[in-house]
Amino acid sequence: NGPLATESVGVEWVDGPAADPLQLGLRLVVPREHSHKAKLDLELGSGAWSPWAESWALRDKTLEARVSIAALLPGGGCARFASDF
């Protein structure tokens, strides 16, 4: 009955310096009612396991991004969402 929330999906750049790889995480919360807006959380982290770790995120306004999401629908349709954050 509540919103549908995805688990945070992340990727890591392994070609960067071994001591300081970058991680990118994305989480989407879709409301079940059409009158509510979807919520998106995007975070970029550097050296997440170290004492000198830094992160930038949409939720605390330390990161700005243009995000586009596309989903295939039953019957062959496609839903698209794009926004600046």
mmCIF file as gemmi writes it, N, C-alpha and C atoms, coordinates in Angstrom:
data_model
loop_
_atom_site.group_PDB
_atom_site.id
_atom_site.type_symbol
_atom_site.label_atom_id
_atom_site.label_alt_id
_atom_site.label_comp_id
_atom_site.label_asym_id
_atom_site.label_entity_id
_atom_site.label_seq_id
_atom_site.pdbx_PDB_ins_code
_atom_site.Cartn_x
_atom_site.Cartn_y
_atom_site.Cartn_z
_atom_site.occupancy
_atom_site.B_iso_or_equiv
_atom_site.pdbx_formal_charge
_atom_site.auth_seq_id
_atom_site.auth_asym_id
_atom_site.pdbx_PDB_model_num
ATOM 1 N N . ASN Axp A 1 ? 0.806 -1.191 0 1 0 ? 1 A 1
ATOM 2 C CA . ASN Axp A 1 ? 0 0 0 1 0 ? 1 A 1
ATOM 3 C C . ASN Axp A 1 ? 0.852 1.258 0 1 0 ? 1 A 1
ATOM 4 N N . GLY Axp A 2 ? 2.086 1.138 0.397 1 0 ? 2 A 1
ATOM 5 C CA . GLY Axp A 2 ? 2.983 2.289 0.415 1 0 ? 2 A 1
ATOM 6 C C . GLY Axp A 2 ? 3.737 2.411 -0.891 1 0 ? 2 A 1
ATOM 7 N N . PRO Axp A 3 ? 4.726 3.297 -0.936 1 0 ? 3 A 1
ATOM 8 C CA . PRO Axp A 3 ? 5.506 3.485 -2.163 1 0 ? 3 A 1
ATOM 9 C C . PRO Axp A 3 ? 6.376 2.269 -2.469 1 0 ? 3 A 1
ATOM 10 N N . LEU Axp A 4 ? 6.731 2.143 -3.733 1 0 ? 4 A 1
ATOM 11 C CA . LEU Axp A 4 ? 7.637 1.093 -4.183 1 0 ? 4 A 1
ATOM 12 C C . LEU Axp A 4 ? 9.042 1.681 -4.203 1 0 ? 4 A 1
ATOM 13 N N . ALA Axp A 5 ? 9.942 1.144 -3.404 1 0 ? 5 A 1
ATOM 14 C CA . ALA Axp A 5 ? 11.308 1.66 -3.319 1 0 ? 5 A 1
ATOM 15 C C . ALA Axp A 5 ? 12.29 0.612 -3.798 1 0 ? 5 A 1
ATOM 16 N N . THR Axp A 6 ? 13.208 1.014 -4.646 1 0 ? 6 A 1
ATOM 17 C CA . THR Axp A 6 ? 14.243 0.095 -5.103 1 0 ? 6 A 1
ATOM 18 C C . THR Axp A 6 ? 15.368 0.062 -4.076 1 0 ? 6 A 1
ATOM 19 N N . GLU Axp A 7 ? 16.127 -0.993 -4.088 1 0 ? 7 A 1
ATOM 20 C CA . GLU Axp A 7 ? 17.35 -1.01 -3.303 1 0 ? 7 A 1
ATOM 21 C C . GLU Axp A 7 ? 18.343 -0.097 -4.008 1 0 ? 7 A 1
ATOM 22 N N . SER Axp A 8 ? 19.282 0.444 -3.291 1 0 ? 8 A 1
ATOM 23 C CA . SER Axp A 8 ? 20.304 1.275 -3.915 1 0 ? 8 A 1
ATOM 24 C C . SER Axp A 8 ? 21.136 0.406 -4.851 1 0 ? 8 A 1
ATOM 25 N N . VAL Axp A 9 ? 21.26 0.844 -6.082 1 0 ? 9 A 1
ATOM 26 C CA . VAL Axp A 9 ? 22.057 0.139 -7.077 1 0 ? 9 A 1
ATOM 27 C C . VAL Axp A 9 ? 23.327 0.943 -7.268 1 0 ? 9 A 1
ATOM 28 N N . GLY Axp A 10 ? 24.468 0.286 -7.194 1 0 ? 10 A 1
ATOM 29 C CA . GLY Axp A 10 ? 25.717 1.022 -7.285 1 0 ? 10 A 1
ATOM 30 C C . GLY Axp A 10 ? 26.69 0.433 -8.28 1 0 ? 10 A 1
ATOM 31 N N . VAL Axp A 11 ? 27.561 1.285 -8.757 1 0 ? 11 A 1
ATOM 32 C CA . VAL Axp A 11 ? 28.658 0.866 -9.628 1 0 ? 11 A 1
ATOM 33 C C . VAL Axp A 11 ? 29.937 1.484 -9.087 1 0 ? 11 A 1
ATOM 34 N N . GLU Axp A 12 ? 31.046 0.866 -9.401 1 0 ? 12 A 1
ATOM 35 C CA . GLU Axp A 12 ? 32.341 1.366 -8.931 1 0 ? 12 A 1
ATOM 36 C C . GLU Axp A 12 ? 33.306 1.414 -10.098 1 0 ? 12 A 1
ATOM 37 N N . TRP Axp A 13 ? 34.049 2.515 -10.176 1 0 ? 13 A 1
ATOM 38 C CA . TRP Axp A 13 ? 35.092 2.64 -11.187 1 0 ? 13 A 1
ATOM 39 C C . TRP Axp A 13 ? 36.334 1.932 -10.662 1 0 ? 13 A 1
ATOM 40 N N . VAL Axp A 14 ? 36.753 0.884 -11.334 1 0 ? 14 A 1
ATOM 41 C CA . VAL Axp A 14 ? 37.911 0.124 -10.856 1 0 ? 14 A 1
ATOM 42 C C . VAL Axp A 14 ? 39.201 0.576 -11.524 1 0 ? 14 A 1
ATOM 43 N N . ASP Axp A 15 ? 39.114 1.43 -12.523 1 0 ? 15 A 1
ATOM 44 C CA . ASP Axp A 15 ? 40.326 1.881 -13.204 1 0 ? 15 A 1
ATOM 45 C C . ASP Axp A 15 ? 40.968 3.082 -12.521 1 0 ? 15 A 1
ATOM 46 N N . GLY Axp A 16 ? 40.361 3.588 -11.469 1 0 ? 16 A 1
ATOM 47 C CA . GLY Axp A 16 ? 40.914 4.735 -10.76 1 0 ? 16 A 1
ATOM 48 C C . GLY Axp A 16 ? 42.038 4.303 -9.841 1 0 ? 16 A 1
ATOM 49 N N . PRO Axp A 17 ? 42.575 5.236 -9.081 1 0 ? 17 A 1
ATOM 50 C CA . PRO Axp A 17 ? 43.631 4.878 -8.126 1 0 ? 17 A 1
ATOM 51 C C . PRO Axp A 17 ? 43.141 3.81 -7.151 1 0 ? 17 A 1
ATOM 52 N N . ALA Axp A 18 ? 43.945 2.826 -6.875 1 0 ? 18 A 1
ATOM 53 C CA . ALA Axp A 18 ? 43.535 1.687 -6.036 1 0 ? 18 A 1
ATOM 54 C C . ALA Axp A 18 ? 43.086 2.123 -4.646 1 0 ? 18 A 1
ATOM 55 N N . ALA Axp A 19 ? 43.672 3.177 -4.108 1 0 ? 19 A 1
ATOM 56 C CA . ALA Axp A 19 ? 43.332 3.601 -2.762 1 0 ? 19 A 1
ATOM 57 C C . ALA Axp A 19 ? 42.079 4.481 -2.719 1 0 ? 19 A 1
ATOM 58 N N . ASP Axp A 20 ? 41.569 4.911 -3.869 1 0 ? 20 A 1
ATOM 59 C CA . ASP Axp A 20 ? 40.468 5.854 -3.863 1 0 ? 20 A 1
ATOM 60 C C . ASP Axp A 20 ? 39.523 5.655 -5.05 1 0 ? 20 A 1
ATOM 61 N N . PRO Axp A 21 ? 38.868 4.488 -5.173 1 0 ? 21 A 1
ATOM 62 C CA . PRO Axp A 21 ? 37.911 4.303 -6.261 1 0 ? 21 A 1
ATOM 63 C C . PRO Axp A 21 ? 36.657 5.154 -6.029 1 0 ? 21 A 1
ATOM 64 N N . LEU Axp A 22 ? 35.914 5.409 -7.088 1 0 ? 22 A 1
ATOM 65 C CA . LEU Axp A 22 ? 34.666 6.16 -6.996 1 0 ? 22 A 1
ATOM 66 C C . LEU Axp A 22 ? 33.488 5.202 -7.068 1 0 ? 22 A 1
ATOM 67 N N . GLN Axp A 23 ? 32.459 5.482 -6.276 1 0 ? 23 A 1
ATOM 68 C CA . GLN Axp A 23 ? 31.235 4.692 -6.308 1 0 ? 23 A 1
ATOM 69 C C . GLN Axp A 23 ? 30.072 5.618 -6.651 1 0 ? 23 A 1
ATOM 70 N N . LEU Axp A 24 ? 29.133 5.106 -7.45 1 0 ? 24 A 1
ATOM 71 C CA . LEU Axp A 24 ? 27.933 5.848 -7.812 1 0 ? 24 A 1
ATOM 72 C C . LEU Axp A 24 ? 26.734 5.014 -7.398 1 0 ? 24 A 1
ATOM 73 N N . GLY Axp A 25 ? 25.856 5.563 -6.574 1 0 ? 25 A 1
ATOM 74 C CA . GLY Axp A 25 ? 24.676 4.848 -6.107 1 0 ? 25 A 1
ATOM 75 C C . GLY Axp A 25 ? 23.401 5.559 -6.532 1 0 ? 25 A 1
ATOM 76 N N . LEU Axp A 26 ? 22.375 4.776 -6.879 1 0 ? 26 A 1
ATOM 77 C CA . LEU Axp A 26 ? 21.098 5.313 -7.332 1 0 ? 26 A 1
ATOM 78 C C . LEU Axp A 26 ? 19.968 4.556 -6.643 1 0 ? 26 A 1
ATOM 79 N N . ARG Axp A 27 ? 18.989 5.289 -6.101 1 0 ? 27 A 1
ATOM 80 C CA . ARG Axp A 27 ? 17.814 4.684 -5.465 1 0 ? 27 A 1
ATOM 81 C C . ARG Axp A 27 ? 16.589 5.435 -5.945 1 0 ? 27 A 1
ATOM 82 N N . LEU Axp A 28 ? 15.531 4.714 -6.303 1 0 ? 28 A 1
ATOM 83 C CA . LEU Axp A 28 ? 14.306 5.303 -6.827 1 0 ? 28 A 1
ATOM 84 C C . LEU Axp A 28 ? 13.13 4.881 -5.959 1 0 ? 28 A 1
ATOM 85 N N . VAL Axp A 29 ? 12.281 5.841 -5.585 1 0 ? 29 A 1
ATOM 86 C CA . VAL Axp A 29 ? 11.063 5.565 -4.82 1 0 ? 29 A 1
ATOM 87 C C . VAL Axp A 29 ? 9.882 6.033 -5.673 1 0 ? 29 A 1
ATOM 88 N N . VAL Axp A 30 ? 9.021 5.085 -6.058 1 0 ? 30 A 1
ATOM 89 C CA . VAL Axp A 30 ? 7.868 5.379 -6.913 1 0 ? 30 A 1
ATOM 90 C C . VAL Axp A 30 ? 6.6 5.281 -6.063 1 0 ? 30 A 1
ATOM 91 N N . PRO Axp A 31 ? 5.799 6.347 -6.008 1 0 ? 31 A 1
ATOM 92 C CA . PRO Axp A 31 ? 4.556 6.296 -5.228 1 0 ? 31 A 1
ATOM 93 C C . PRO Axp A 31 ? 3.513 5.433 -5.93 1 0 ? 31 A 1
ATOM 94 N N . ARG Axp A 32 ? 2.642 4.845 -5.158 1 0 ? 32 A 1
ATOM 95 C CA . ARG Axp A 32 ? 1.569 4.037 -5.743 1 0 ? 32 A 1
ATOM 96 C C . ARG Axp A 32 ? 0.416 4.917 -6.24 1 0 ? 32 A 1
ATOM 97 N N . GLU Axp A 33 ? 0.338 6.14 -5.744 1 0 ? 33 A 1
ATOM 98 C CA . GLU Axp A 33 ? -0.715 7.056 -6.163 1 0 ? 33 A 1
ATOM 99 C C . GLU Axp A 33 ? -0.136 8.052 -7.161 1 0 ? 33 A 1
ATOM 100 N N . HIS Axp A 34 ? -0.861 8.299 -8.24 1 0 ? 34 A 1
ATOM 101 C CA . HIS Axp A 34 ? -0.358 9.167 -9.306 1 0 ? 34 A 1
ATOM 102 C C . HIS Axp A 34 ? -0.232 10.626 -8.88 1 0 ? 34 A 1
ATOM 103 N N . SER Axp A 35 ? -0.881 11.015 -7.797 1 0 ? 35 A 1
ATOM 104 C CA . SER Axp A 35 ? -0.825 12.406 -7.357 1 0 ? 35 A 1
ATOM 105 C C . SER Axp A 35 ? 0.484 12.742 -6.647 1 0 ? 35 A 1
ATOM 106 N N . HIS Axp A 36 ? 1.286 11.738 -6.316 1 0 ? 36 A 1
ATOM 107 C CA . HIS Axp A 36 ? 2.559 11.971 -5.636 1 0 ? 36 A 1
ATOM 108 C C . HIS Axp A 36 ? 3.708 11.865 -6.63 1 0 ? 36 A 1
ATOM 109 N N . LYS Axp A 37 ? 4.815 12.532 -6.321 1 0 ? 37 A 1
ATOM 110 C CA . LYS Axp A 37 ? 5.983 12.525 -7.202 1 0 ? 37 A 1
ATOM 111 C C . LYS Axp A 37 ? 6.947 11.411 -6.821 1 0 ? 37 A 1
ATOM 112 N N . ALA Axp A 38 ? 7.659 10.9 -7.829 1 0 ? 38 A 1
ATOM 113 C CA . ALA Axp A 38 ? 8.727 9.924 -7.575 1 0 ? 38 A 1
ATOM 114 C C . ALA Axp A 38 ? 9.895 10.654 -6.926 1 0 ? 38 A 1
ATOM 115 N N . LYS Axp A 39 ? 10.651 9.931 -6.121 1 0 ? 39 A 1
ATOM 116 C CA . LYS Axp A 39 ? 11.834 10.503 -5.464 1 0 ? 39 A 1
ATOM 117 C C . LYS Axp A 39 ? 13.062 9.75 -5.939 1 0 ? 39 A 1
ATOM 118 N N . LEU Axp A 40 ? 14.14 10.466 -6.108 1 0 ? 40 A 1
ATOM 119 C CA . LEU Axp A 40 ? 15.379 9.897 -6.596 1 0 ? 40 A 1
ATOM 120 C C . LEU Axp A 40 ? 16.507 10.301 -5.665 1 0 ? 40 A 1
ATOM 121 N N . ASP Axp A 41 ? 17.357 9.355 -5.332 1 0 ? 41 A 1
ATOM 122 C CA . ASP Axp A 41 ? 18.543 9.66 -4.536 1 0 ? 41 A 1
ATOM 123 C C . ASP Axp A 41 ? 19.76 9.19 -5.318 1 0 ? 41 A 1
ATOM 124 N N . LEU Axp A 42 ? 20.662 10.093 -5.598 1 0 ? 42 A 1
ATOM 125 C CA . LEU Axp A 42 ? 21.881 9.803 -6.336 1 0 ? 42 A 1
ATOM 126 C C . LEU Axp A 42 ? 23.054 10.248 -5.48 1 0 ? 42 A 1
ATOM 127 N N . GLU Axp A 43 ? 24.056 9.375 -5.335 1 0 ? 43 A 1
ATOM 128 C CA . GLU Axp A 43 ? 25.203 9.705 -4.5 1 0 ? 43 A 1
ATOM 129 C C . GLU Axp A 43 ? 26.491 9.258 -5.191 1 0 ? 43 A 1
ATOM 130 N N . LEU Axp A 44 ? 27.488 10.12 -5.151 1 0 ? 44 A 1
ATOM 131 C CA . LEU Axp A 44 ? 28.816 9.824 -5.668 1 0 ? 44 A 1
ATOM 132 C C . LEU Axp A 44 ? 29.759 9.835 -4.475 1 0 ? 44 A 1
ATOM 133 N N . GLY Axp A 45 ? 30.513 8.742 -4.304 1 0 ? 45 A 1
ATOM 134 C CA . GLY Axp A 45 ? 31.413 8.639 -3.155 1 0 ? 45 A 1
ATOM 135 C C . GLY Axp A 45 ? 32.829 8.355 -3.584 1 0 ? 45 A 1
ATOM 136 N N . SER Axp A 46 ? 33.764 8.811 -2.783 1 0 ? 46 A 1
ATOM 137 C CA . SER Axp A 46 ? 35.178 8.606 -3.045 1 0 ? 46 A 1
ATOM 138 C C . SER Axp A 46 ? 35.834 8.048 -1.791 1 0 ? 46 A 1
ATOM 139 N N . GLY Axp A 47 ? 36.462 6.873 -1.906 1 0 ? 47 A 1
ATOM 140 C CA . GLY Axp A 47 ? 37.167 6.276 -0.765 1 0 ? 47 A 1
ATOM 141 C C . GLY Axp A 47 ? 36.238 5.964 0.391 1 0 ? 47 A 1
ATOM 142 N N . ALA Axp A 48 ? 35.076 5.384 0.107 1 0 ? 48 A 1
ATOM 143 C CA . ALA Axp A 48 ? 34.007 5.215 1.097 1 0 ? 48 A 1
ATOM 144 C C . ALA Axp A 48 ? 34.425 4.48 2.358 1 0 ? 48 A 1
ATOM 145 N N . TRP Axp A 49 ? 35.396 3.625 2.305 1 0 ? 49 A 1
ATOM 146 C CA . TRP Axp A 49 ? 35.78 2.857 3.486 1 0 ? 49 A 1
ATOM 147 C C . TRP Axp A 49 ? 36.945 3.48 4.255 1 0 ? 49 A 1
ATOM 148 N N . SER Axp A 50 ? 37.465 4.593 3.797 1 0 ? 50 A 1
ATOM 149 C CA . SER Axp A 50 ? 38.645 5.189 4.423 1 0 ? 50 A 1
ATOM 150 C C . SER Axp A 50 ? 38.271 6.387 5.29 1 0 ? 50 A 1
ATOM 151 N N . PRO Axp A 51 ? 39.165 6.788 6.193 1 0 ? 51 A 1
ATOM 152 C CA . PRO Axp A 51 ? 38.889 7.942 7.053 1 0 ? 51 A 1
ATOM 153 C C . PRO Axp A 51 ? 38.776 9.254 6.274 1 0 ? 51 A 1
ATOM 154 N N . TRP Axp A 52 ? 39.347 9.327 5.093 1 0 ? 52 A 1
ATOM 155 C CA . TRP Axp A 52 ? 39.315 10.566 4.302 1 0 ? 52 A 1
ATOM 156 C C . TRP Axp A 52 ? 38.215 10.534 3.23 1 0 ? 52 A 1
ATOM 157 N N . ALA Axp A 53 ? 37.24 9.667 3.413 1 0 ? 53 A 1
ATOM 158 C CA . ALA Axp A 53 ? 36.16 9.514 2.428 1 0 ? 53 A 1
ATOM 159 C C . ALA Axp A 53 ? 35.367 10.81 2.257 1 0 ? 53 A 1
ATOM 160 N N . GLU Axp A 54 ? 34.9 11.021 1.036 1 0 ? 54 A 1
ATOM 161 C CA . GLU Axp A 54 ? 34.032 12.15 0.727 1 0 ? 54 A 1
ATOM 162 C C . GLU Axp A 54 ? 32.846 11.627 -0.057 1 0 ? 54 A 1
ATOM 163 N N . SER Axp A 55 ? 31.714 12.312 0.05 1 0 ? 55 A 1
ATOM 164 C CA . SER Axp A 55 ? 30.561 11.938 -0.766 1 0 ? 55 A 1
ATOM 165 C C . SER Axp A 55 ? 29.786 13.196 -1.129 1 0 ? 55 A 1
ATOM 166 N N . TRP Axp A 56 ? 29.093 13.09 -2.25 1 0 ? 56 A 1
ATOM 167 C CA . TRP Axp A 56 ? 28.26 14.172 -2.752 1 0 ? 56 A 1
ATOM 168 C C . TRP Axp A 56 ? 26.926 13.541 -3.106 1 0 ? 56 A 1
ATOM 169 N N . ALA Axp A 57 ? 25.815 14.183 -2.714 1 0 ? 57 A 1
ATOM 170 C CA . ALA Axp A 57 ? 24.5 13.573 -2.922 1 0 ? 57 A 1
ATOM 171 C C . ALA Axp A 57 ? 23.448 14.629 -3.252 1 0 ? 57 A 1
ATOM 172 N N . LEU Axp A 58 ? 22.411 14.181 -3.964 1 0 ? 58 A 1
ATOM 173 C CA . LEU Axp A 58 ? 21.286 15.061 -4.265 1 0 ? 58 A 1
ATOM 174 C C . LEU Axp A 58 ? 20.579 15.476 -2.984 1 0 ? 58 A 1
ATOM 175 N N . ARG Axp A 59 ? 20.42 14.525 -2.033 1 0 ? 59 A 1
ATOM 176 C CA . ARG Axp A 59 ? 19.617 14.776 -0.836 1 0 ? 59 A 1
ATOM 177 C C . ARG Axp A 59 ? 20.167 15.896 0.039 1 0 ? 59 A 1
ATOM 178 N N . ASP Axp A 60 ? 21.502 16.108 0.034 1 0 ? 60 A 1
ATOM 179 C CA . ASP Axp A 60 ? 22.052 17.197 0.852 1 0 ? 60 A 1
ATOM 180 C C . ASP Axp A 60 ? 22.541 18.366 -0.005 1 0 ? 60 A 1
ATOM 181 N N . LYS Axp A 61 ? 22.179 18.353 -1.291 1 0 ? 61 A 1
ATOM 182 C CA . LYS Axp A 61 ? 22.458 19.43 -2.236 1 0 ? 61 A 1
ATOM 183 C C . LYS Axp A 61 ? 23.955 19.684 -2.47 1 0 ? 61 A 1
ATOM 184 N N . THR Axp A 62 ? 24.78 18.653 -2.274 1 0 ? 62 A 1
ATOM 185 C CA . THR Axp A 62 ? 26.202 18.769 -2.597 1 0 ? 62 A 1
ATOM 186 C C . THR Axp A 62 ? 26.5 18.233 -3.992 1 0 ? 62 A 1
ATOM 187 N N . LEU Axp A 63 ? 25.45 17.755 -4.699 1 0 ? 63 A 1
ATOM 188 C CA . LEU Axp A 63 ? 25.588 17.199 -6.039 1 0 ? 63 A 1
ATOM 189 C C . LEU Axp A 63 ? 24.426 17.687 -6.888 1 0 ? 63 A 1
ATOM 190 N N . GLU Axp A 64 ? 24.713 18.064 -8.124 1 0 ? 64 A 1
ATOM 191 C CA . GLU Axp A 64 ? 23.681 18.396 -9.102 1 0 ? 64 A 1
ATOM 192 C C . GLU Axp A 64 ? 23.822 17.423 -10.26 1 0 ? 64 A 1
ATOM 193 N N . ALA Axp A 65 ? 22.695 17.027 -10.846 1 0 ? 65 A 1
ATOM 194 C CA . ALA Axp A 65 ? 22.75 16.04 -11.924 1 0 ? 65 A 1
ATOM 195 C C . ALA Axp A 65 ? 21.534 16.161 -12.823 1 0 ? 65 A 1
ATOM 196 N N . ARG Axp A 66 ? 21.669 15.717 -14.047 1 0 ? 66 A 1
ATOM 197 C CA . ARG Axp A 66 ? 20.527 15.506 -14.953 1 0 ? 66 A 1
ATOM 198 C C . ARG Axp A 66 ? 20.381 14.002 -15.057 1 0 ? 66 A 1
ATOM 199 N N . VAL Axp A 67 ? 19.231 13.498 -14.647 1 0 ? 67 A 1
ATOM 200 C CA . VAL Axp A 67 ? 19.001 12.059 -14.588 1 0 ? 67 A 1
ATOM 201 C C . VAL Axp A 67 ? 17.889 11.689 -15.558 1 0 ? 67 A 1
ATOM 202 N N . SER Axp A 68 ? 18.108 10.632 -16.333 1 0 ? 68 A 1
ATOM 203 C CA . SER Axp A 68 ? 17.104 10.096 -17.243 1 0 ? 68 A 1
ATOM 204 C C . SER Axp A 68 ? 16.89 8.623 -16.925 1 0 ? 68 A 1
ATOM 205 N N . ILE Axp A 69 ? 15.627 8.224 -16.835 1 0 ? 69 A 1
ATOM 206 C CA . ILE Axp A 69 ? 15.278 6.837 -16.556 1 0 ? 69 A 1
ATOM 207 C C . ILE Axp A 69 ? 14.259 6.396 -17.605 1 0 ? 69 A 1
ATOM 208 N N . ALA Axp A 70 ? 14.43 5.209 -18.145 1 0 ? 70 A 1
ATOM 209 C CA . ALA Axp A 70 ? 13.481 4.64 -19.103 1 0 ? 70 A 1
ATOM 210 C C . ALA Axp A 70 ? 13.114 3.24 -18.642 1 0 ? 70 A 1
ATOM 211 N N . ALA Axp A 71 ? 11.841 2.896 -18.802 1 0 ? 71 A 1
ATOM 212 C CA . ALA Axp A 71 ? 11.366 1.563 -18.417 1 0 ? 71 A 1
ATOM 213 C C . ALA Axp A 71 ? 10.467 1.019 -19.522 1 0 ? 71 A 1
ATOM 214 N N . LEU Axp A 72 ? 10.706 -0.231 -19.897 1 0 ? 72 A 1
ATOM 215 C CA . LEU Axp A 72 ? 9.842 -0.89 -20.868 1 0 ? 72 A 1
ATOM 216 C C . LEU Axp A 72 ? 8.552 -1.304 -20.186 1 0 ? 72 A 1
ATOM 217 N N . LEU Axp A 73 ? 7.423 -1.093 -20.864 1 0 ? 73 A 1
ATOM 218 C CA . LEU Axp A 73 ? 6.114 -1.415 -20.316 1 0 ? 73 A 1
ATOM 219 C C . LEU Axp A 73 ? 5.528 -2.639 -21.012 1 0 ? 73 A 1
ATOM 220 N N . PRO Axp A 74 ? 4.622 -3.33 -20.339 1 0 ? 74 A 1
ATOM 221 C CA . PRO Axp A 74 ? 3.945 -4.451 -21 1 0 ? 74 A 1
ATOM 222 C C . PRO Axp A 74 ? 3.269 -3.954 -22.282 1 0 ? 74 A 1
ATOM 223 N N . GLY Axp A 75 ? 3.348 -4.73 -23.324 1 0 ? 75 A 1
ATOM 224 C CA . GLY Axp A 75 ? 2.751 -4.336 -24.595 1 0 ? 75 A 1
ATOM 225 C C . GLY Axp A 75 ? 3.704 -3.564 -25.488 1 0 ? 75 A 1
ATOM 226 N N . GLY Axp A 76 ? 4.944 -3.379 -25.05 1 0 ? 76 A 1
ATOM 227 C CA . GLY Axp A 76 ? 5.952 -2.747 -25.895 1 0 ? 76 A 1
ATOM 228 C C . GLY Axp A 76 ? 6.104 -1.25 -25.724 1 0 ? 76 A 1
ATOM 229 N N . GLY Axp A 77 ? 5.354 -0.632 -24.828 1 0 ? 77 A 1
ATOM 230 C CA . GLY Axp A 77 ? 5.499 0.802 -24.602 1 0 ? 77 A 1
ATOM 231 C C . GLY Axp A 77 ? 6.74 1.119 -23.781 1 0 ? 77 A 1
ATOM 232 N N . CYS Axp A 78 ? 7.007 2.408 -23.635 1 0 ? 78 A 1
ATOM 233 C CA . CYS Axp A 78 ? 8.173 2.843 -22.879 1 0 ? 78 A 1
ATOM 234 C C . CYS Axp A 78 ? 7.802 4.077 -22.053 1 0 ? 78 A 1
ATOM 235 N N . ALA Axp A 79 ? 8.135 4.066 -20.773 1 0 ? 79 A 1
ATOM 236 C CA . ALA Axp A 79 ? 7.939 5.229 -19.909 1 0 ? 79 A 1
ATOM 237 C C . ALA Axp A 79 ? 9.299 5.895 -19.724 1 0 ? 79 A 1
ATOM 238 N N . ARG Axp A 80 ? 9.327 7.225 -19.856 1 0 ? 80 A 1
ATOM 239 C CA . ARG Axp A 80 ? 10.592 7.967 -19.722 1 0 ? 80 A 1
ATOM 240 C C . ARG Axp A 80 ? 10.427 9.067 -18.697 1 0 ? 80 A 1
ATOM 241 N N . PHE Axp A 81 ? 11.496 9.292 -17.957 1 0 ? 81 A 1
ATOM 242 C CA . PHE Axp A 81 ? 11.53 10.343 -16.946 1 0 ? 81 A 1
ATOM 243 C C . PHE Axp A 81 ? 12.901 10.997 -17.026 1 0 ? 81 A 1
ATOM 244 N N . ALA Axp A 82 ? 12.929 12.316 -17.1 1 0 ? 82 A 1
ATOM 245 C CA . ALA Axp A 82 ? 14.192 13.051 -17.102 1 0 ? 82 A 1
ATOM 246 C C . ALA Axp A 82 ? 13.991 14.347 -16.321 1 0 ? 82 A 1
ATOM 247 N N . SER Axp A 83 ? 14.983 14.685 -15.505 1 0 ? 83 A 1
ATOM 248 C CA . SER Axp A 83 ? 14.869 15.9 -14.722 1 0 ? 83 A 1
ATOM 249 C C . SER Axp A 83 ? 16.247 16.36 -14.258 1 0 ? 83 A 1
ATOM 250 N N . ASP Axp A 84 ? 16.368 17.655 -14.061 1 0 ? 84 A 1
ATOM 251 C CA . ASP Axp A 84 ? 17.561 18.227 -13.456 1 0 ? 84 A 1
ATOM 252 C C . ASP Axp A 84 ? 17.355 18.243 -11.946 1 0 ? 84 A 1
ATOM 253 N N . PHE Axp A 85 ? 18.39 17.902 -11.21 1 0 ? 85 A 1
ATOM 254 C CA . PHE Axp A 85 ? 18.323 17.905 -9.76 1 0 ? 85 A 1
ATOM 255 C C . PHE Axp A 85 ? 19.417 18.781 -9.22 1 0 ? 85 A 1
